[in-house]
Amino acid sequence: MIIISNGHHKFITGMAAAEAYKNNVLTRFITAGYPTPNLRQVITWLKLDKFAPVKRLLHRQESVSDSLVCSLWLTEFVYGFSRLIARRMPCFESVVDYGLRFYAWQAERVIRKTPARLYHYRSGYGHHSVQIAKQKGMVTLCDHSIAHPMALDYLIANGGQLPPLGLDAPINKMWRNIRKDMEQADYLLVNSDFVKDTFIHFGYEAKRIFVLYTGIDDRFLSLIPQRTFAPLAERPIRILFAGDMGSRKGGRILLETLMRLRDLSWQFEAVGSIDPNLRNDFSAFFTDSRVTVTGHLSWDELANHMSAADIFVFPSLAEGSARVVFMAMACGCYVITTPNSGSIVQHEVHGKIIAPGSVDALETSLRESILNRDQIPEIGRRNAELIKTQYTQSHYGQGLMEVYNFLLPENS
């Protein structure tokens, strides 16, 4: 009944395929480089699963019958090679765009010979395959996971503010093709109200757009250690950031804020990479004994670090729906973030919502939260309960089936 096309790497459409399979509506799951049974057997026999790249490959496996998976390994190699070339060339996006087009060309051949009623595809990976699906009478649903391409650069350059109406911001070839993918779809599926708002800002009809928050998959929830939410002892407040700390995620804003809070008692941990410019500009900050840079962590390690933190800070300027915010909430963190993170955080309910791009706003919120530490454990406990009872993979699946049922009425 439904074909789902995932593209490269692990993406939310993989979870969608698992939920569609569970509900007996999946006809075909198209994806690049997938750990097929024979490949998994070879990896086990050669004991290669101890290597990080192999672990990431195995992590792509979904709870879907292998007989329904169409693994496009050739496009995996083409895409990987194009990215390798792109790193040495100024036309990065154009080269990567070729990798996306090649995937779509291979997916098109699968769609031509597969009966289905709905084609659910990831933006950037549709291209002409969408037209083939329409010719075969399928409803087309484009899955997009970040702010509208015309808004992205402007949001980052202007403190998280949307561009003026009518502004025709320049975008590169890759993003132009992603925009075409969204425009040719019958409907759009986005992962937050923030993303929907950016589309409406550029003239999209609200009735074409479905919002479905991803939440947390079962594997991450199973890795979260038991946590007590007792009153905080008289110790430094543990502040955590996770992600690639750069302009888009508000890295400079966060570091400038912490520099202003030297009079308070805190410890700060950054999980992920740090933009080299930030490392250079804030070199003194990163030598502070209260600051730890951990680098990228596995999910079980991340769950442990988040469960030890008190406050999760994520002052992003442009997201889709930041998965790390849901992860931090599931681990019992009090959260300070912006509306642009595309989260479900409500001000003074799950933590604090601050204006994007404002050091003053973040300083005020962090200072208040540290000084009023008694509220942090209870809010963290409620956050963990909320995610585990309303934002799991199963809840995502229920919402997805509602979208599918709307698009494919039983008697149509």
PEVEN-V964365 format. One record per residue. SS is DSSP state (hx for helix, st for strand, lp for the rest). PSI is psi in degrees with one decimal (none if undefined). D_FIRST is the distance of its C-alpha to the first C-alpha in Angstrom with 1 decimal. Layout:
# PEVEN-V964365
ss->[SS SS]
psi->[PSI PSI]
d_first->[D_FIRST D_FIRST]
This chain:
# PEVEN-V964365
ss->[lp st st st st lp lp lp lp lp lp hx hx hx hx hx hx hx hx hx hx hx lp lp lp st st st st st st st lp lp lp lp hx hx hx hx hx hx hx hx hx hx lp lp lp lp lp hx hx hx hx hx hx hx lp lp lp lp lp lp lp hx hx hx st st st st hx hx hx hx hx hx hx hx hx hx hx hx hx hx lp lp lp lp lp hx hx hx hx hx hx hx hx hx hx hx hx hx hx hx hx hx hx hx hx hx lp lp lp lp lp st st st st st lp lp lp lp lp hx hx hx hx hx hx hx hx lp lp lp st st st st st st lp lp lp lp hx hx hx hx hx hx hx hx hx lp lp lp lp lp lp lp lp lp lp lp lp lp lp lp hx hx hx hx hx hx hx hx hx hx hx hx lp lp st st st st lp lp hx hx hx hx hx hx hx hx hx lp lp lp lp hx hx hx st st st lp lp lp lp st lp hx hx hx hx hx hx lp lp lp lp lp lp lp lp lp lp lp lp lp st st st st st st lp lp st lp lp lp lp lp hx hx hx hx hx hx hx hx hx hx lp lp lp lp lp st st st st st st lp lp st lp hx hx hx hx hx hx lp hx hx hx hx lp lp lp lp st st st lp lp lp lp lp hx hx hx hx hx hx hx hx hx hx lp lp st st st st lp lp lp lp lp lp lp lp hx hx hx hx hx hx hx hx lp lp lp st st st st st hx hx hx lp lp lp lp lp st lp lp lp st st st st lp lp lp lp hx hx hx hx hx hx hx hx hx hx hx hx hx lp hx hx hx hx hx hx hx hx hx hx hx hx hx hx hx hx hx hx lp st hx hx hx hx hx hx hx hx hx hx hx hx hx hx hx lp lp lp lp lp]
psi->[-38.2 129.6 131.1 128.1 121.0 -29.5 -151.2 155.5 -176.2 130.7 168.3 -26.6 -20.6 -44.5 -38.0 -41.8 -41.6 -41.9 -37.0 -39.7 -43.4 -31.6 13.3 36.5 2.6 125.3 -40.0 137.5 108.0 131.2 157.2 164.3 84.6 141.8 87.2 164.9 -45.0 -39.8 -41.1 -38.1 -42.6 -42.9 -42.7 -44.0 -40.2 -1.5 45.5 -6.3 1.0 -10.7 138.4 -46.6 -36.7 -38.7 -42.2 -37.8 -46.4 -30.4 -14.8 -16.3 136.7 163.9 67.5 140.9 131.9 -24.9 -18.7 -4.6 129.1 103.6 114.1 78.4 -31.0 -41.0 -27.3 -44.4 -40.8 -44.3 -44.7 -40.9 -40.6 -37.1 -36.1 -42.5 -42.4 -31.7 -20.0 8.7 150.7 -21.8 53.1 -52.7 -38.0 -40.0 -45.3 -37.0 -36.1 -40.7 -38.5 -41.2 -39.3 -41.2 -47.7 -36.8 -40.5 -39.4 -35.5 -40.2 -34.1 -42.6 -36.2 -34.0 9.3 114.9 135.2 166.0 -19.2 137.6 109.7 111.2 155.4 135.6 138.6 -17.0 13.8 -65.0 -134.7 -16.9 -28.2 -41.5 -37.3 -44.2 -42.4 -40.3 -29.6 6.5 14.3 146.6 139.6 132.1 116.6 125.3 118.6 138.2 19.2 170.4 157.2 137.7 -33.2 -16.4 -22.4 -59.7 -37.1 -42.4 -43.6 -39.1 -15.8 39.5 31.8 10.1 140.4 150.4 158.2 148.5 135.9 -7.9 125.0 83.4 138.1 138.3 153.7 177.4 -44.3 -47.6 -30.7 -40.1 -34.6 -40.7 -40.1 -38.8 -40.4 -37.0 -29.7 -9.3 151.2 -39.4 160.9 143.1 116.9 163.3 12.2 159.4 -31.1 -46.6 -44.0 -42.5 -37.0 -32.9 -44.0 -35.7 -32.4 19.3 6.8 145.9 131.9 -32.4 -14.2 -8.5 124.3 139.3 126.2 107.9 137.1 -44.0 -150.7 136.8 164.8 -34.6 -45.0 -41.8 -36.7 -17.2 -10.0 123.4 159.0 136.4 136.2 147.1 46.6 159.6 142.5 135.9 170.6 81.1 167.8 140.3 132.1 116.1 136.1 140.2 139.8 134.9 -178.7 105.3 106.1 -162.9 -46.0 -36.2 13.1 29.1 -44.7 -39.5 -44.5 -45.4 -40.1 -36.8 -48.1 -31.9 -30.9 -14.4 28.2 -18.4 -10.6 166.1 109.8 162.4 142.8 134.3 130.0 117.2 119.6 -165.4 157.6 129.2 130.6 -34.4 -39.3 -40.7 -39.1 -46.3 -27.6 38.0 -38.3 -38.1 -43.1 -9.3 -3.8 135.3 -17.7 -4.1 132.6 131.0 115.0 -29.5 -176.6 142.7 155.8 167.0 -40.1 -36.8 -42.2 -41.3 -39.3 -42.2 -41.0 -36.2 -16.9 -8.8 154.4 -48.0 128.8 123.7 129.4 82.7 50.7 148.4 -24.4 118.2 -172.1 -82.3 104.2 112.8 -32.4 -27.6 -44.0 -40.1 -45.4 -40.8 -42.9 -30.0 1.6 23.0 147.4 137.1 134.8 119.5 -176.3 163.5 -22.9 -7.2 -11.7 35.1 -176.9 6.8 129.6 140.1 130.8 9.7 -48.9 2.3 -128.6 141.9 127.8 158.6 134.8 143.7 6.8 111.4 -39.8 -43.7 -41.5 -39.4 -46.6 -46.2 -42.6 -42.1 -47.5 -41.9 -40.7 -41.6 -25.4 54.7 -19.2 -26.8 -16.5 -47.9 -42.7 -41.9 -39.9 -41.3 -43.5 -37.3 -45.2 -42.2 -40.3 -47.5 -43.9 -19.5 -14.3 -11.6 51.4 177.8 -37.8 -40.6 -38.6 -44.1 -39.9 -43.3 -38.9 -42.3 -33.4 -40.5 -48.5 -44.1 -33.2 -42.0 -25.0 71.9 145.5 -36.4 6.9 none]
d_first->[0.0 3.8 7.0 10.1 13.5 16.5 19.6 22.8 24.2 22.7 21.0 19.2 15.8 16.6 17.0 13.8 12.0 14.2 13.5 9.7 10.5 13.2 11.1 8.8 5.5 6.1 5.4 8.6 11.4 14.0 17.4 21.1 23.5 21.8 24.0 22.7 24.4 27.2 27.9 28.2 30.5 32.7 32.9 34.0 36.4 38.0 38.0 36.6 34.7 37.9 37.5 35.9 33.7 32.3 31.7 29.7 27.6 27.0 26.1 23.0 21.5 18.7 17.8 14.9 15.2 17.0 15.2 12.1 14.5 15.6 19.0 20.8 24.3 26.1 25.0 26.2 29.6 29.7 28.8 31.4 34.0 33.5 34.0 37.1 38.5 37.7 39.9 42.8 42.2 42.5 39.3 37.0 34.1 34.2 34.0 31.2 29.3 29.6 27.8 24.9 24.8 25.0 21.9 20.0 21.4 20.1 16.6 16.7 17.3 14.2 12.1 14.2 13.3 9.6 7.3 4.4 5.2 6.6 9.0 10.9 14.1 17.6 20.4 22.6 20.0 18.3 21.0 20.3 16.8 15.9 17.6 15.9 12.4 14.2 15.8 12.6 11.8 9.5 10.7 12.4 13.5 16.4 17.5 21.4 23.8 27.3 29.5 29.2 30.6 33.4 34.5 34.5 37.9 39.6 38.6 40.0 43.2 43.9 43.6 40.1 40.8 38.4 39.8 41.6 39.6 39.6 40.3 38.7 38.6 38.5 35.5 35.1 33.0 30.3 29.9 30.1 27.0 25.2 26.3 25.0 21.5 21.6 23.2 20.7 17.7 16.8 17.0 18.5 18.0 21.5 23.1 26.2 28.1 30.4 27.9 26.8 30.5 31.0 28.4 29.9 33.2 32.2 31.1 27.4 26.4 25.8 23.1 20.9 21.2 19.7 21.8 20.7 23.4 22.4 25.1 26.0 24.1 25.4 27.3 29.5 30.3 31.4 33.9 35.7 39.2 40.9 42.7 45.6 46.0 49.8 52.0 52.4 55.6 58.0 56.4 54.8 51.4 48.7 46.6 43.5 41.5 38.5 36.9 38.2 41.3 41.8 42.1 38.5 38.6 42.1 44.0 47.2 47.1 46.8 49.6 51.9 51.3 52.1 55.3 56.4 56.0 58.4 60.5 57.9 57.0 53.6 51.9 49.1 46.4 44.2 41.2 39.8 41.4 44.2 44.6 47.8 49.3 49.0 50.5 53.4 53.9 53.8 55.5 57.9 55.1 53.4 56.7 57.1 57.2 54.8 52.0 49.7 47.2 44.9 42.5 38.9 38.1 35.5 33.4 35.7 38.7 37.3 36.7 40.3 41.7 39.8 40.9 44.5 44.4 45.5 44.2 41.2 41.9 39.4 40.8 38.1 38.3 34.7 31.5 27.9 28.0 30.4 29.0 32.6 33.6 31.1 32.4 35.9 35.3 33.7 36.9 39.1 40.4 41.8 40.2 41.7 39.4 38.8 36.3 35.0 33.7 30.7 31.4 31.6 35.4 37.6 41.3 43.7 40.9 39.3 42.0 42.8 41.1 43.4 43.5 42.0 44.7 47.6 49.8 51.9 48.9 47.8 51.4 51.9 48.8 49.4 53.1 52.4 49.9 52.3 55.2 53.4 51.9 52.1 48.8 46.8 46.1 45.0 42.7 41.3 40.8 38.9 36.7 35.7 35.0 32.9 30.5 30.3 29.6 27.4 26.0 24.5 21.2 20.3 21.2 19.2 16.1 17.0 17.5 14.2 12.4 14.8 13.9 10.1 11.4 13.9 11.8 9.4 12.1 11.5 13.8 12.8]
